[in-house]
């Protein structure tokens, strides 16, 4: 039963992100957490505060305003006090330059009582790099900015 509840929460969180609403994700973090995005890019790095994580989502929406996710698999394991959820996804978006792109990857979330203590986002970093390079070349300097970290 618990795993089904977590799966439903995950679907709702991805839907919210696709609507441009990061608040449910931010509300889903435990008081102490880490939000990681693989790679050394404008989207990369690690954040440990809600302020930095909120700034990261704001950058995501500026660079990829039409981001949408198609969840291809969700696996949840462990008891409520120590769970892991792995979500495989395909992403599509209308970038800030209005050119449609696609990517794929997975999220790995560690949960304690349905609150995320760790969220690691693992995209195809080569595909993301190509998108960010194209955005930077089109004049979106934030696509080449340093990561938001704290």
ROPA-671404 format. One record per residue: residue number from 1; x negated, y negated, z negated of N, C-alpha, C, O in turn. Coordinates in steps of 0.02 Angstrom, whole numbers, plus 50000, padded with zeros to 5 digits. Each point is the difference from the previous one (the first is absolute). Layout:
+-----+-------+-------+-------+-------+-------+-------+-------+-------+-------+-------+-------+-------+
! num !  n_c1 !  n_c2 !  n_c3 ! ca_c1 ! ca_c2 ! ca_c3 !  c_c1 !  c_c2 !  c_c3 !  o_c1 !  o_c2 !  o_c3 !
+-----+-------+-------+-------+-------+-------+-------+-------+-------+-------+-------+-------+-------+
! NUM !     X !     Y !     Z !     X !     Y !     Z !     X !     Y !     Z !     X !     Y !     Z !
...
+-----+-------+-------+-------+-------+-------+-------+-------+-------+-------+-------+-------+-------+
//
This chain:
+-----+-------+-------+-------+-------+-------+-------+-------+-------+-------+-------+-------+-------+
! num !  n_c1 !  n_c2 !  n_c3 ! ca_c1 ! ca_c2 ! ca_c3 !  c_c1 !  c_c2 !  c_c3 !  o_c1 !  o_c2 !  o_c3 !
+-----+-------+-------+-------+-------+-------+-------+-------+-------+-------+-------+-------+-------+
!   1 ! 49960 ! 50060 ! 50000 ! 50040 ! 49940 ! 50000 ! 49957 ! 49937 ! 50000 ! 50012 ! 49953 ! 50039 !
!   2 ! 49938 ! 50045 ! 49916 ! 49955 ! 49942 ! 49995 ! 49967 ! 49985 ! 50068 ! 49997 ! 49943 ! 50021 !
!   3 ! 49978 ! 50109 ! 50012 ! 49966 ! 49989 ! 50064 ! 50047 ! 49971 ! 50052 ! 49979 ! 49959 ! 50041 !
!   4 ! 50084 ! 50060 ! 49958 ! 50050 ! 49972 ! 50046 ! 50011 ! 49926 ! 49986 ! 50008 ! 49960 ! 50046 !
!   5 ! 49994 ! 50022 ! 49891 ! 50008 ! 49929 ! 49981 ! 49941 ! 49959 ! 50026 ! 50009 ! 49946 ! 50028 !
!   6 ! 49930 ! 50081 ! 49962 ! 49940 ! 49964 ! 50024 ! 50001 ! 49994 ! 50076 ! 49984 ! 49947 ! 50026 !
!   7 ! 50035 ! 50106 ! 50009 ! 50005 ! 49996 ! 50073 ! 50048 ! 49944 ! 50022 ! 49985 ! 49962 ! 50046 !
!   8 ! 50072 ! 50034 ! 49921 ! 50048 ! 49947 ! 50016 ! 49972 ! 49931 ! 49987 ! 50012 ! 49954 ! 50039 !
!   9 ! 49952 ! 50038 ! 49906 ! 49968 ! 49936 ! 49984 ! 49950 ! 49982 ! 50055 ! 49996 ! 49942 ! 50020 !
!  10 ! 49965 ! 50106 ! 50003 ! 49950 ! 49988 ! 50051 ! 50033 ! 49976 ! 50065 ! 49977 ! 49951 ! 50030 !
!  11 ! 50075 ! 50082 ! 49990 ! 50036 ! 49979 ! 50061 ! 50025 ! 49929 ! 49992 ! 49994 ! 49959 ! 50046 !
!  12 ! 50034 ! 50025 ! 49896 ! 50025 ! 49932 ! 49987 ! 49944 ! 49949 ! 50002 ! 50009 ! 49945 ! 50025 !
!  13 ! 49932 ! 50072 ! 49948 ! 49944 ! 49953 ! 50001 ! 49976 ! 49987 ! 50071 ! 49987 ! 49942 ! 50017 !
!  14 ! 50007 ! 50109 ! 50023 ! 49979 ! 49990 ! 50070 ! 50052 ! 49960 ! 50039 ! 49982 ! 49958 ! 50041 !
!  15 ! 50082 ! 50054 ! 49945 ! 50052 ! 49960 ! 50032 ! 49994 ! 49927 ! 49981 ! 50007 ! 49956 ! 50042 !
!  16 ! 49980 ! 50030 ! 49894 ! 49993 ! 49931 ! 49977 ! 49941 ! 49966 ! 50034 ! 50006 ! 49943 ! 50023 !
!  17 ! 49938 ! 50091 ! 49980 ! 49941 ! 49971 ! 50034 ! 50017 ! 49985 ! 50073 ! 49979 ! 49948 ! 50026 !
!  18 ! 50057 ! 50096 ! 50006 ! 50020 ! 49989 ! 50069 ! 50048 ! 49941 ! 50009 ! 50007 ! 49974 ! 50055 !
!  19 ! 50027 ! 50006 ! 49891 ! 50044 ! 49941 ! 50002 ! 49962 ! 49937 ! 49979 ! 50030 ! 49946 ! 49996 !
!  20 ! 49906 ! 50061 ! 49990 ! 49961 ! 49942 ! 49979 ! 50006 ! 49985 ! 49926 ! 49987 ! 49944 ! 49979 !
!  21 ! 50033 ! 50105 ! 49982 ! 50012 ! 49990 ! 49928 ! 49952 ! 50044 ! 49960 ! 50012 ! 50060 ! 49992 !
!  22 ! 49935 ! 49911 ! 49983 ! 49951 ! 50037 ! 49960 ! 50018 ! 50003 ! 49926 ! 49968 ! 50036 ! 49962 !
!  23 ! 50083 ! 49927 ! 50016 ! 50017 ! 49998 ! 49929 ! 50013 ! 50069 ! 49970 ! 49975 ! 50014 ! 49945 !
!  24 ! 50062 ! 50031 ! 50088 ! 50009 ! 50067 ! 49970 ! 49934 ! 50038 ! 49991 ! 49993 ! 50038 ! 49952 !
!  25 ! 49959 ! 49952 ! 50093 ! 49935 ! 50032 ! 49993 ! 49964 ! 49970 ! 49939 ! 49975 ! 50037 ! 49958 !
!  26 ! 50024 ! 49897 ! 50038 ! 49966 ! 49967 ! 49944 ! 50032 ! 50020 ! 49934 ! 49965 ! 50011 ! 49950 !
!  27 ! 50102 ! 49995 ! 50049 ! 50035 ! 50021 ! 49939 ! 49986 ! 50073 ! 49982 ! 50011 ! 50020 ! 49943 !
!  28 ! 49964 ! 50019 ! 50105 ! 49987 ! 50070 ! 49989 ! 49933 ! 50016 ! 49969 ! 49984 ! 50058 ! 49987 !
!  29 ! 49975 ! 49891 ! 50001 ! 49934 ! 50012 ! 49970 ! 50004 ! 50002 ! 49924 ! 50039 ! 49964 ! 49969 !
!  30 ! 49919 ! 50078 ! 50002 ! 49991 ! 50003 ! 49928 ! 49963 ! 49936 ! 49977 ! 49974 ! 49964 ! 50043 !
!  31 ! 50024 ! 50022 ! 49893 ! 49964 ! 49940 ! 49977 ! 49926 ! 49999 ! 50021 ! 49973 ! 49946 ! 50014 !
!  32 ! 49996 ! 50111 ! 49988 ! 49930 ! 50006 ! 50024 ! 50002 ! 50044 ! 50062 ! 50025 ! 50056 ! 49998 !
!  33 ! 49949 ! 49918 ! 50058 ! 50003 ! 50037 ! 50063 ! 49942 ! 49979 ! 50045 ! 49965 ! 49951 ! 49987 !
!  34 ! 50028 ! 50086 ! 50068 ! 49956 ! 49980 ! 50054 ! 50038 ! 50011 ! 50066 ! 50032 ! 50052 ! 50010 !
!  35 ! 49963 ! 49899 ! 50033 ! 50029 ! 50002 ! 50067 ! 49942 ! 49997 ! 50049 ! 49966 ! 49949 ! 50005 !
!  36 ! 50021 ! 50107 ! 50030 ! 49943 ! 50005 ! 50046 ! 50024 ! 50007 ! 50071 ! 50051 ! 50032 ! 50014 !
!  37 ! 49912 ! 49937 ! 50032 ! 50010 ! 50009 ! 50071 ! 49932 ! 50016 ! 50029 ! 49953 ! 49960 ! 49992 !
!  38 ! 50040 ! 50097 ! 50040 ! 49935 ! 50022 ! 50024 ! 49971 ! 49953 ! 50053 ! 50037 ! 49971 ! 50039 !
!  39 ! 49898 ! 50023 ! 49961 ! 49965 ! 49962 ! 50052 ! 49979 ! 49931 ! 49976 ! 50027 ! 49974 ! 49951 !
!  40 ! 49926 ! 49998 ! 50084 ! 49976 ! 49932 ! 49985 ! 50027 ! 49954 ! 50053 ! 49965 ! 49983 ! 50048 !
!  41 ! 50096 ! 49997 ! 49944 ! 50033 ! 49955 ! 50048 ! 50040 ! 49949 ! 49960 ! 49999 ! 50000 ! 49939 !
!  42 ! 50036 ! 49958 ! 50097 ! 50044 ! 49952 ! 49967 ! 50052 ! 50034 ! 49957 ! 50026 ! 49971 ! 49952 !
!  43 ! 49991 ! 50092 ! 50064 ! 50050 ! 50037 ! 49961 ! 49968 ! 50046 ! 49949 ! 50035 ! 50028 ! 49958 !
!  44 ! 49900 ! 49981 ! 50044 ! 49966 ! 50049 ! 49957 ! 49992 ! 49978 ! 49929 ! 50025 ! 49947 ! 49979 !
!  45 ! 49940 ! 50093 ! 49983 ! 49982 ! 49983 ! 49932 ! 50048 ! 50026 ! 49947 ! 50046 ! 50039 ! 50014 !
!  46 ! 49941 ! 49939 ! 49924 ! 50039 ! 50023 ! 49943 ! 50024 ! 49940 ! 49959 ! 49964 ! 49951 ! 49992 !
!  47 ! 50097 ! 50056 ! 49982 ! 50031 ! 49949 ! 49959 ! 50024 ! 50032 ! 49936 ! 50023 ! 50057 ! 49999 !
!  48 ! 49972 ! 49905 ! 49946 ! 50021 ! 50025 ! 49934 ! 50051 ! 49956 ! 49967 ! 50022 ! 50014 ! 49944 !
!  49 ! 49999 ! 49933 ! 50088 ! 50050 ! 49954 ! 49971 ! 50059 ! 49993 ! 50048 ! 49993 ! 50010 ! 50060 !
!  50 ! 50064 ! 49973 ! 49911 ! 50058 ! 49988 ! 50042 ! 49991 ! 49939 ! 50045 ! 50023 ! 50000 ! 50057 !
!  51 ! 49942 ! 49949 ! 49918 ! 49989 ! 49940 ! 50041 ! 49959 ! 50016 ! 50063 ! 50019 ! 49980 ! 50055 !
!  52 ! 49927 ! 50057 ! 49938 ! 49959 ! 50018 ! 50058 ! 50037 ! 50048 ! 50046 ! 49995 ! 49995 ! 50061 !
!  53 ! 50043 ! 50051 ! 49910 ! 50037 ! 50048 ! 50041 ! 50056 ! 49964 ! 50038 ! 50013 ! 50016 ! 50058 !
!  54 ! 50020 ! 49937 ! 49910 ! 50051 ! 49960 ! 50034 ! 49969 ! 49961 ! 50058 ! 50028 ! 49996 ! 50054 !
!  55 ! 49913 ! 49975 ! 49934 ! 49965 ! 49962 ! 50053 ! 49982 ! 50047 ! 50058 ! 50003 ! 49979 ! 50058 !
!  56 ! 49979 ! 50084 ! 49927 ! 49985 ! 50048 ! 50052 ! 50062 ! 50014 ! 50043 ! 49996 ! 50001 ! 50062 !
!  57 ! 50062 ! 50010 ! 49907 ! 50062 ! 50011 ! 50038 ! 50019 ! 49939 ! 50041 ! 50025 ! 50006 ! 50056 !
!  58 ! 49965 ! 49935 ! 49917 ! 50014 ! 49939 ! 50038 ! 49956 ! 49997 ! 50062 ! 50024 ! 49980 ! 50054 !
!  59 ! 49912 ! 50038 ! 49940 ! 49956 ! 50003 ! 50058 ! 50025 ! 50053 ! 50050 ! 50001 ! 49988 ! 50060 !
!  60 ! 50018 ! 50070 ! 49915 ! 50026 ! 50053 ! 50044 ! 50057 ! 49973 ! 50042 ! 50002 ! 50011 ! 50061 !
!  61 ! 50045 ! 49953 ! 49908 ! 50058 ! 49975 ! 50037 ! 49982 ! 49943 ! 50047 ! 50034 ! 49991 ! 50051 !
!  62 ! 49914 ! 49970 ! 49934 ! 49979 ! 49948 ! 50047 ! 49967 ! 50031 ! 50062 ! 50011 ! 49977 ! 50056 !
!  63 ! 49950 ! 50076 ! 49934 ! 49964 ! 50031 ! 50056 ! 50043 ! 50049 ! 50038 ! 49994 ! 50006 ! 50061 !
!  64 ! 50049 ! 50031 ! 49904 ! 50042 ! 50051 ! 50032 ! 50073 ! 49988 ! 49979 ! 50029 ! 50041 ! 49964 !
!  65 ! 50001 ! 49905 ! 50059 ! 50066 ! 49981 ! 49976 ! 50056 ! 50050 ! 50017 ! 50051 ! 50000 ! 49967 !
!  66 ! 49939 ! 50041 ! 50083 ! 50052 ! 50048 ! 50018 ! 49984 ! 50071 ! 49980 ! 50023 ! 50048 ! 50032 !
!  67 ! 49938 ! 49961 ! 49916 ! 49977 ! 50067 ! 49980 ! 50060 ! 50045 ! 49980 ! 50044 ! 49979 ! 49963 !
!  68 ! 49955 ! 50082 ! 50062 ! 50051 ! 50050 ! 49985 ! 49966 ! 50067 ! 49991 ! 49949 ! 50014 ! 50032 !
!  69 ! 50078 ! 50028 ! 49925 ! 49972 ! 50066 ! 49987 ! 50049 ! 50055 ! 50016 ! 50060 ! 49994 ! 49985 !
!  70 ! 49915 ! 50059 ! 50045 ! 50037 ! 50062 ! 50009 ! 49965 ! 50051 ! 49957 ! 49944 ! 50022 ! 50016 !
!  71 ! 50087 ! 49998 ! 49929 ! 49971 ! 50050 ! 49955 ! 50005 ! 50068 ! 50033 ! 50054 ! 50021 ! 50020 !
!  72 ! 49889 ! 50014 ! 49985 ! 50000 ! 50066 ! 50032 ! 49998 ! 50057 ! 49949 ! 50018 ! 50056 ! 50015 !
!  73 ! 49959 ! 49929 ! 49924 ! 49999 ! 50051 ! 49947 ! 49990 ! 49967 ! 49932 ! 49966 ! 49948 ! 49995 !
!  74 ! 50065 ! 50081 ! 49954 ! 49990 ! 49978 ! 49931 ! 49989 ! 50062 ! 49958 ! 50041 ! 50047 ! 50001 !
!  75 ! 49904 ! 49954 ! 49962 ! 49986 ! 50055 ! 49953 ! 49993 ! 49969 ! 49931 ! 49964 ! 49951 ! 49990 !
!  76 ! 50069 ! 50079 ! 49961 ! 49995 ! 49977 ! 49931 ! 49983 ! 50060 ! 49957 ! 50030 ! 50054 ! 50007 !
!  77 ! 49921 ! 49938 ! 49949 ! 49979 ! 50054 ! 49955 ! 49987 ! 49973 ! 49931 ! 49982 ! 49941 ! 49992 !
!  78 ! 50027 ! 50101 ! 49959 ! 49982 ! 49982 ! 49932 ! 50060 ! 49980 ! 49958 ! 50054 ! 49987 ! 50026 !
!  79 ! 49934 ! 50011 ! 49908 ! 50054 ! 49980 ! 49954 ! 50008 ! 49925 ! 49999 ! 49957 ! 49964 ! 50026 !
!  80 ! 50097 ! 50011 ! 49944 ! 50014 ! 49928 ! 50000 ! 49944 ! 49957 ! 49970 ! 49993 ! 49942 ! 50020 !
!  81 ! 49969 ! 50084 ! 49934 ! 49948 ! 49961 ! 49968 ! 49934 ! 50002 ! 50038 ! 49952 ! 49966 ! 49980 !
!  82 ! 50044 ! 50073 ! 50075 ! 49938 ! 50004 ! 50039 ! 50016 ! 50029 ! 50069 ! 49987 ! 50059 ! 50013 !
!  83 ! 50042 ! 49900 ! 50030 ! 50022 ! 50024 ! 50066 ! 49956 ! 49970 ! 50055 ! 49968 ! 49948 ! 49991 !
!  84 ! 50033 ! 50086 ! 50065 ! 49967 ! 49975 ! 50060 ! 50050 ! 50006 ! 50057 ! 50032 ! 50051 ! 50009 !
!  85 ! 49973 ! 49895 ! 50030 ! 50042 ! 50001 ! 50060 ! 49956 ! 49982 ! 50060 ! 49961 ! 49953 ! 49997 !
!  86 ! 50046 ! 50086 ! 50056 ! 49963 ! 49988 ! 50062 ! 50052 ! 49989 ! 50054 ! 50044 ! 50042 ! 50010 !
!  87 ! 49949 ! 49902 ! 50025 ! 50049 ! 49982 ! 50052 ! 49962 ! 49991 ! 50066 ! 49956 ! 49958 ! 50006 !
!  88 ! 50062 ! 50082 ! 50043 ! 49973 ! 49992 ! 50068 ! 50048 ! 49956 ! 50039 ! 50061 ! 50007 ! 49994 !
!  89 ! 49911 ! 49948 ! 50047 ! 50042 ! 49952 ! 50036 ! 49971 ! 49981 ! 50067 ! 49940 ! 50007 ! 50013 !
!  90 ! 50105 ! 49969 ! 50029 ! 49981 ! 49967 ! 50062 ! 50027 ! 49929 ! 49994 ! 50056 ! 49989 ! 49976 !
!  91 ! 49904 ! 49964 ! 50044 ! 50019 ! 49930 ! 49994 ! 50005 ! 49969 ! 50069 ! 49960 ! 50016 ! 50045 !
!  92 ! 50087 ! 49940 ! 49963 ! 50004 ! 49960 ! 50061 ! 50012 ! 49929 ! 49978 ! 50028 ! 49987 ! 49946 !
!  93 ! 49952 ! 49966 ! 50095 ! 50011 ! 49931 ! 49982 ! 49994 ! 49954 ! 50060 ! 49969 ! 50016 ! 50051 !
!  94 ! 50063 ! 49928 ! 49941 ! 49988 ! 49943 ! 50045 ! 49951 ! 49957 ! 49961 ! 50018 ! 49971 ! 49949 !
!  95 ! 49921 ! 50026 ! 50074 ! 49949 ! 49961 ! 49966 ! 50013 ! 49926 ! 50005 ! 50047 ! 49978 ! 50034 !
!  96 ! 49912 ! 49983 ! 49932 ! 50007 ! 49927 ! 50001 ! 49992 ! 49973 ! 50070 ! 50021 ! 49944 ! 50014 !
!  97 ! 49948 ! 50095 ! 50031 ! 49991 ! 49979 ! 50069 ! 50055 ! 50028 ! 50046 ! 49994 ! 49994 ! 50061 !
!  98 ! 50058 ! 50036 ! 49911 ! 50057 ! 50028 ! 50036 ! 49983 ! 50059 ! 50045 ! 50038 ! 50017 ! 50045 !
!  99 ! 49904 ! 50014 ! 49944 ! 49982 ! 50061 ! 50038 ! 50013 ! 50059 ! 49954 ! 49976 ! 50003 ! 49943 !
! 100 ! 50062 ! 50045 ! 50082 ! 50019 ! 50058 ! 49961 ! 49941 ! 50047 ! 49990 ! 49963 ! 50014 ! 50048 !
! 101 ! 50027 ! 50010 ! 49891 ! 49947 ! 50048 ! 49985 ! 50028 ! 50057 ! 49958 ! 50055 ! 49995 ! 49973 !
! 102 ! 49907 ! 50058 ! 50023 ! 50019 ! 50058 ! 49960 ! 49939 ! 50025 ! 49962 ! 49943 ! 49990 ! 50022 !
! 103 ! 50069 ! 50041 ! 49922 ! 49947 ! 50030 ! 49961 ! 50030 ! 50058 ! 49960 ! 50061 ! 50010 ! 50001 !
! 104 ! 49897 ! 50026 ! 49964 ! 50024 ! 50054 ! 49958 ! 49954 ! 50006 ! 49939 ! 49946 ! 49971 ! 50000 !
! 105 ! 50077 ! 50064 ! 49950 ! 49959 ! 50010 ! 49940 ! 50041 ! 50030 ! 49944 ! 50051 ! 50032 ! 50012 !
! 106 ! 49924 ! 49959 ! 49928 ! 50036 ! 50026 ! 49941 ! 49990 ! 49954 ! 49941 ! 49952 ! 49962 ! 49997 !
! 107 ! 50093 ! 50044 ! 49956 ! 49995 ! 49967 ! 49935 ! 49992 ! 50056 ! 49949 ! 50032 ! 50052 ! 50005 !
! 108 ! 49926 ! 49936 ! 49945 ! 49993 ! 50046 ! 49944 ! 50015 ! 49960 ! 49938 ! 49965 ! 49951 ! 49984 !
! 109 ! 50086 ! 50068 ! 49980 ! 50021 ! 49964 ! 49939 ! 49994 ! 50046 ! 49940 ! 50025 ! 50057 ! 50001 !
! 110 ! 49943 ! 49919 ! 49947 ! 49999 ! 50034 ! 49935 ! 50051 ! 49965 ! 49957 ! 50001 ! 49938 ! 49995 !
! 111 ! 50042 ! 50101 ! 49974 ! 50057 ! 49974 ! 49962 ! 49999 ! 50024 ! 49928 ! 49981 ! 50057 ! 49986 !
! 112 ! 50039 ! 49900 ! 49970 ! 50011 ! 50017 ! 49930 ! 50069 ! 49974 ! 49983 ! 50011 ! 49940 ! 49998 !
! 113 ! 50035 ! 50106 ! 49990 ! 50070 ! 49982 ! 49986 ! 50028 ! 49954 ! 50055 ! 50032 ! 49949 ! 49985 !
! 114 ! 49957 ! 50070 ! 50078 ! 50025 ! 49968 ! 50061 ! 49971 ! 49930 ! 50011 ! 50026 ! 49963 ! 50042 !
! 115 ! 49922 ! 50019 ! 49923 ! 49965 ! 49937 ! 50011 ! 49931 ! 50016 ! 50030 ! 49966 ! 50046 ! 49977 !
! 116 ! 50015 ! 49917 ! 50075 ! 49936 ! 50013 ! 50033 ! 49942 ! 49974 ! 49959 ! 49997 ! 49941 ! 49982 !
! 117 ! 49956 ! 50104 ! 50004 ! 49938 ! 49980 ! 49968 ! 49945 ! 49992 ! 50054 ! 49949 ! 49967 ! 49988 !
! 118 ! 50062 ! 50062 ! 50069 ! 49953 ! 49995 ! 50056 ! 50038 ! 50010 ! 50065 ! 50041 ! 50046 ! 50007 !
! 119 ! 49946 ! 49909 ! 50041 ! 50026 ! 50007 ! 50067 ! 49942 ! 49991 ! 50049 ! 49969 ! 49947 ! 50002 !
! 120 ! 50017 ! 50105 ! 50035 ! 49947 ! 49997 ! 50050 ! 50032 ! 50008 ! 50069 ! 50035 ! 50048 ! 50014 !
! 121 ! 49953 ! 49902 ! 50029 ! 50027 ! 49999 ! 50068 ! 49944 ! 50019 ! 50048 ! 49948 ! 49968 ! 50002 !
! 122 ! 50064 ! 50085 ! 50036 ! 49949 ! 50028 ! 50044 ! 50023 ! 49997 ! 50072 ! 50029 ! 50049 ! 50025 !
! 123 ! 49960 ! 49895 ! 50010 ! 50021 ! 49995 ! 50070 ! 49946 ! 50028 ! 50046 ! 49944 ! 50015 ! 49978 !
! 124 ! 50072 ! 49991 ! 50085 ! 49949 ! 50011 ! 50051 ! 49962 ! 49934 ! 50004 ! 50024 ! 49953 ! 50031 !
! 125 ! 49917 ! 50044 ! 49939 ! 49964 ! 49937 ! 49996 ! 49976 ! 49976 ! 50067 ! 49993 ! 49939 ! 50010 !
! 126 ! 49993 ! 50106 ! 50038 ! 49980 ! 49977 ! 50067 ! 50058 ! 49965 ! 50035 ! 49990 ! 49948 ! 50032 !
! 127 ! 50070 ! 50079 ! 49962 ! 50059 ! 49968 ! 50029 ! 50013 ! 49933 ! 49968 ! 50017 ! 49951 ! 50035 !
! 128 ! 49977 ! 50045 ! 49899 ! 50010 ! 49937 ! 49965 ! 49947 ! 49949 ! 50021 ! 50016 ! 49941 ! 50012 !
! 129 ! 49922 ! 50080 ! 49993 ! 49946 ! 49954 ! 50021 ! 50015 ! 49970 ! 50068 ! 49989 ! 49941 ! 50011 !
! 130 ! 50034 ! 50100 ! 50035 ! 50017 ! 49975 ! 50067 ! 50056 ! 49948 ! 49997 ! 49997 ! 49949 ! 50034 !
! 131 ! 50053 ! 50064 ! 49925 ! 50055 ! 49952 ! 49992 ! 49975 ! 49935 ! 49970 ! 50016 ! 49946 ! 50024 !
! 132 ! 49944 ! 50058 ! 49922 ! 49975 ! 49940 ! 49968 ! 49953 ! 49961 ! 50046 ! 50001 ! 49939 ! 50000 !
! 133 ! 49957 ! 50096 ! 50039 ! 49956 ! 49967 ! 50048 ! 50041 ! 49962 ! 50052 ! 49983 ! 49943 ! 50017 !
! 134 ! 50070 ! 50088 ! 50007 ! 50043 ! 49967 ! 50050 ! 50034 ! 49939 ! 49971 ! 50005 ! 49948 ! 50033 !
! 135 ! 50019 ! 50057 ! 49905 ! 50031 ! 49943 ! 49967 ! 49951 ! 49944 ! 49989 ! 50016 ! 49941 ! 50011 !
! 136 ! 49923 ! 50075 ! 49967 ! 49949 ! 49949 ! 49990 ! 49983 ! 49965 ! 50065 ! 49993 ! 49939 ! 50002 !
! 137 ! 50001 ! 50100 ! 50053 ! 49985 ! 49971 ! 50065 ! 50056 ! 49955 ! 50025 ! 49988 ! 49954 ! 50038 !
! 138 ! 50074 ! 50060 ! 49940 ! 50058 ! 49960 ! 50019 ! 50007 ! 49937 ! 49956 ! 50048 ! 49962 ! 50009 !
! 139 ! 49906 ! 50028 ! 49945 ! 50001 ! 49940 ! 49959 ! 50025 ! 50009 ! 49929 ! 50006 ! 49951 ! 49964 !
! 140 ! 50009 ! 50109 ! 50016 ! 50023 ! 50013 ! 49932 ! 49939 ! 50014 ! 49956 ! 49982 ! 50058 ! 49990 !
! 141 ! 49988 ! 49889 ! 49985 ! 49936 ! 50006 ! 49963 ! 50006 ! 50044 ! 49939 ! 49951 ! 50031 ! 49979 !
! 142 ! 50108 ! 49973 ! 49991 ! 50009 ! 50042 ! 49941 ! 49987 ! 50073 ! 50015 ! 49984 ! 50038 ! 49954 !
! 143 ! 50022 ! 49983 ! 50108 ! 49987 ! 50070 ! 50019 ! 49927 ! 50018 ! 49991 ! 49983 ! 50059 ! 49996 !
! 144 ! 49973 ! 49891 ! 50001 ! 49928 ! 50011 ! 49991 ! 49977 ! 49977 ! 49930 ! 49940 ! 49998 ! 49987 !
! 145 ! 50107 ! 49984 ! 49971 ! 49983 ! 49974 ! 49934 ! 49973 ! 50056 ! 49955 ! 50011 ! 50059 ! 50015 !
! 146 ! 49955 ! 49923 ! 49932 ! 49978 ! 50051 ! 49952 ! 50060 ! 50032 ! 49966 ! 50054 ! 49971 ! 49998 !
! 147 ! 49938 ! 50089 ! 49976 ! 50054 ! 50034 ! 49964 ! 50024 ! 49959 ! 49940 ! 49962 ! 49961 ! 49971 !
! 148 ! 50100 ! 50049 ! 50011 ! 50027 ! 49971 ! 49938 ! 49986 ! 50051 ! 49945 ! 50028 ! 50055 ! 50000 !
! 149 ! 49928 ! 49927 ! 49954 ! 49981 ! 50047 ! 49947 ! 49997 ! 49963 ! 49934 ! 49993 ! 49939 ! 49997 !
! 150 ! 50012 ! 50099 ! 49949 ! 49989 ! 49972 ! 49933 ! 49971 ! 50052 ! 49955 ! 49987 ! 49987 ! 49941 !
+-----+-------+-------+-------+-------+-------+-------+-------+-------+-------+-------+-------+-------+
//
